[in-house]
């Protein structure tokens, strides 16, 4: 076995090798974590698909009186577990949702700080002009636009405080509408 190289070049080479190994370890750990996240997303997708299929089957069996129900679904989990990703895939790519809901709205609460902004975002997604509207004008306008229409509203990053769930119920009531938070 040759004696260790204590020269500057030898130490630089050893340092570079250690750095390369550390990079490979980080890449391996990141890849493993991403695989775990993807597995979790796939599992949650299966659960959500089964849930939405059940809702669709129930919709055909509902009587007119049952259409006054507002369906609410909460998707909960730790941060960065794929809740938004899964919901977006279903929201954007599900023929069942497109066929079932006349209007679909996605509102991300994480970047909006006030109720008026949430309502204006909703109106924008319904292709409505919002400049100059105040709180007293926005909610009645939303209700008029969604009245007697099947609607799906996804409220992303919603963490309701005590008593705030009643607000969601005022969003739209009737015809088997859905709110996913």
C-alpha positions as CSV (number, residue, x, y, z in Angstrom):
1,X,0.0,0.0,0.0
2,X,1.5,3.3,-1.0
3,X,2.0,6.0,1.7
4,X,-0.7,8.6,2.0
5,X,-0.3,11.7,-0.2
6,X,-0.1,14.6,2.2
7,X,0.7,17.1,-0.6
8,X,-1.7,20.0,-1.3
9,X,-2.7,18.3,-4.6
10,X,-3.5,15.1,-2.7
11,X,-5.5,16.9,-0.1
12,X,-7.4,18.8,-2.8
13,X,-8.2,15.5,-4.6
14,X,-9.4,13.8,-1.3
15,X,-11.6,16.9,-0.6
16,X,-13.1,16.8,-4.1
17,X,-13.8,13.0,-3.7
18,X,-15.5,13.6,-0.3
19,X,-17.5,16.5,-1.8
20,X,-18.5,14.3,-4.8
21,X,-19.6,11.5,-2.4
22,X,-21.6,14.0,-0.3
23,X,-23.3,15.2,-3.4
24,X,-24.2,11.7,-4.4
25,X,-25.6,11.0,-0.9
26,X,-27.8,14.1,-1.1
27,X,-29.0,13.1,-4.6
28,X,-29.8,9.6,-3.3
29,X,-31.6,10.9,-0.2
30,X,-33.5,13.4,-2.3
31,X,-34.5,10.8,-4.9
32,X,-35.7,8.4,-2.2
33,X,-37.8,11.2,-0.6
34,X,-39.3,12.1,-4.0
35,X,-40.1,8.4,-4.6
36,X,-41.8,8.3,-1.2
37,X,-43.8,11.5,-2.0
38,X,-44.8,10.1,-5.4
39,X,-46.0,6.9,-3.8
40,X,-48.0,8.9,-1.3
41,X,-49.5,11.0,-4.2
42,X,-50.4,7.9,-6.1
43,X,-52.1,6.4,-3.0
44,X,-54.0,9.6,-2.3
45,X,-55.0,9.8,-6.0
46,X,-56.6,6.3,-5.8
47,X,-58.5,7.3,-2.7
48,X,-59.8,10.6,-4.3
49,X,-60.7,8.9,-7.6
50,X,-62.8,6.4,-5.6
51,X,-64.4,9.2,-3.6
52,X,-65.3,11.3,-6.7
53,X,-66.6,8.1,-8.5
54,X,-68.8,7.5,-5.4
55,X,-70.1,11.1,-5.6
56,X,-70.8,10.7,-9.3
57,X,-72.7,7.5,-8.7
58,X,-74.7,9.1,-5.9
59,X,-75.5,12.1,-8.1
60,X,-77.5,9.9,-10.5
61,X,-79.5,8.4,-7.7
62,X,-80.3,11.7,-5.9
63,X,-83.8,13.0,-5.9
64,X,-84.5,16.7,-6.6
65,X,-84.8,17.4,-2.9
66,X,-81.3,15.9,-2.3
67,X,-79.7,18.4,-4.7
68,X,-79.9,21.1,-2.0
69,X,-76.9,19.5,-0.3
70,X,-73.5,21.2,-0.4
71,X,-70.8,18.6,-0.5
72,X,-67.6,19.5,1.3
73,X,-64.4,17.6,1.2
74,X,-61.4,18.3,3.3
75,X,-58.0,17.1,2.1
76,X,-55.5,17.3,5.0
77,X,-51.9,16.3,5.4
78,X,-48.5,17.6,6.3
79,X,-46.9,20.2,4.1
80,X,-45.4,19.1,0.9
81,X,-47.3,15.8,0.9
82,X,-48.9,16.5,-2.5
83,X,-52.4,17.6,-1.6
84,X,-52.4,20.5,-4.0
85,X,-50.7,18.5,-6.8
86,X,-53.3,15.7,-6.6
87,X,-56.2,18.2,-6.4
88,X,-54.9,20.1,-9.5
89,X,-54.5,16.9,-11.5
90,X,-58.1,15.9,-10.8
91,X,-59.4,19.5,-11.2
92,X,-57.7,20.0,-14.6
93,X,-57.8,16.5,-16.1
94,X,-61.0,14.9,-14.9
95,X,-63.6,14.5,-17.6
96,X,-66.0,13.5,-14.8
97,X,-65.6,16.9,-13.2
98,X,-65.9,18.8,-16.4
99,X,-69.1,16.9,-17.3
100,X,-70.6,17.2,-13.8
101,X,-69.9,20.8,-12.9
102,X,-70.9,23.7,-15.1
103,X,-68.6,26.1,-13.2
104,X,-65.3,25.2,-11.6
105,X,-63.2,27.7,-9.5
106,X,-59.8,27.3,-8.0
107,X,-58.8,29.8,-5.3
108,X,-55.4,29.6,-3.5
109,X,-55.7,31.2,-0.1
110,X,-52.0,31.1,0.6
111,X,-51.4,34.2,-1.5
112,X,-54.6,36.1,-0.7
113,X,-55.0,38.1,2.5
114,X,-58.6,39.4,2.5
115,X,-62.1,38.0,1.9
116,X,-62.7,40.6,-0.8
117,X,-59.6,39.4,-2.7
118,X,-60.9,35.8,-2.5
119,X,-64.2,36.8,-3.9
120,X,-62.5,38.9,-6.7
121,X,-60.3,35.9,-7.6
122,X,-63.5,33.8,-7.8
123,X,-65.1,36.4,-10.1
124,X,-62.0,36.5,-12.3
125,X,-62.1,32.8,-12.8
126,X,-65.7,33.2,-13.8
127,X,-64.6,35.6,-16.5
128,X,-66.0,38.7,-14.7
129,X,-64.7,42.2,-14.5
130,X,-63.7,43.0,-10.9
131,X,-62.1,46.5,-10.9
132,X,-63.9,48.9,-8.6
133,X,-66.1,46.2,-6.9
134,X,-66.5,46.3,-3.2
135,X,-67.5,43.6,-0.7
136,X,-71.2,44.5,-1.0
137,X,-71.1,43.9,-4.7
138,X,-68.9,40.8,-5.1
139,X,-70.8,38.2,-3.0
140,X,-74.2,38.9,-4.6
141,X,-72.5,38.8,-8.1
142,X,-71.0,35.4,-7.3
143,X,-74.3,34.1,-6.1
144,X,-76.1,35.3,-9.2
145,X,-73.4,33.7,-11.5
146,X,-73.6,30.4,-9.8
147,X,-77.3,30.2,-9.1
148,X,-78.9,27.0,-10.4
149,X,-75.6,25.7,-11.8
150,X,-73.5,22.8,-10.6
151,X,-70.4,24.4,-9.2
152,X,-67.1,23.0,-7.8
153,X,-64.9,25.4,-5.8
154,X,-61.5,24.3,-4.7
155,X,-60.1,26.4,-1.9
156,X,-56.4,25.6,-1.7
157,X,-54.3,26.2,1.5
158,X,-57.5,26.9,3.5
159,X,-56.9,26.5,7.3
160,X,-60.3,27.5,8.8
161,X,-60.4,29.1,12.2
162,X,-63.2,28.3,14.6
163,X,-66.5,29.4,13.1
164,X,-65.2,29.9,9.6
165,X,-66.6,26.8,8.1
166,X,-70.1,28.5,7.9
167,X,-68.6,30.9,5.4
168,X,-68.0,28.2,2.9
169,X,-71.5,27.0,3.2
170,X,-72.7,30.4,2.1
171,X,-70.6,30.1,-1.1
172,X,-73.2,28.2,-3.0
173,X,-76.0,25.9,-1.9
174,X,-77.9,23.6,-4.2
175,X,-77.9,21.1,-7.0
176,X,-75.2,18.9,-5.5
177,X,-72.4,21.5,-5.5
178,X,-69.0,20.7,-4.0
179,X,-66.3,22.5,-2.1
180,X,-62.9,21.0,-1.6
181,X,-60.7,22.7,1.0
